[in-house]
Amino acid sequence: MNNKEQIHELNYDLICRAVNSDPKALTDILQYYDTYINALATYESFDENGNTYKALDEDMKARLQFKLIEAIKKWGEKI
């Protein structure tokens, strides 16, 4: 099973490791939220013929991932 096929679950152990800045745990959480973040960072544009195109704003995706990592670090105050 490759990384794309792995199903990541949020659980207490994973969150605790992420709060303590475990790179693998942070990657797993980012993977878990990847589809949602992609949806938030996708925009539609239209050409002169009215055709719709969807594109992923990579900068927006990176900012959202960074914000998620910042929020994870704050979870430690609540655990």
Residue pairs with C-beta under 8 A, 6 or more apart in sequence:
3 31
6 31
8 14
8 28
8 29
8 31
8 32
9 32
10 29
10 32
14 25
14 28
14 29
15 25
15 29
15 72
15 75
15 79
16 79
17 24
17 25
18 25
18 26
18 28
18 29
18 72
18 75
19 72
19 73
19 75
19 76
19 79
20 76
21 73
26 69
26 72
29 68
29 72
30 37
30 65
30 68
30 69
33 68
37 61
37 64
37 65
37 68
38 56
38 61
40 60
40 64
41 56
41 57
41 58
41 60
41 61
41 64
42 54
42 55
42 56
42 57
43 54
43 55
43 57
44 52
44 53
44 54
45 52
45 53
45 55
46 52
46 53
47 53
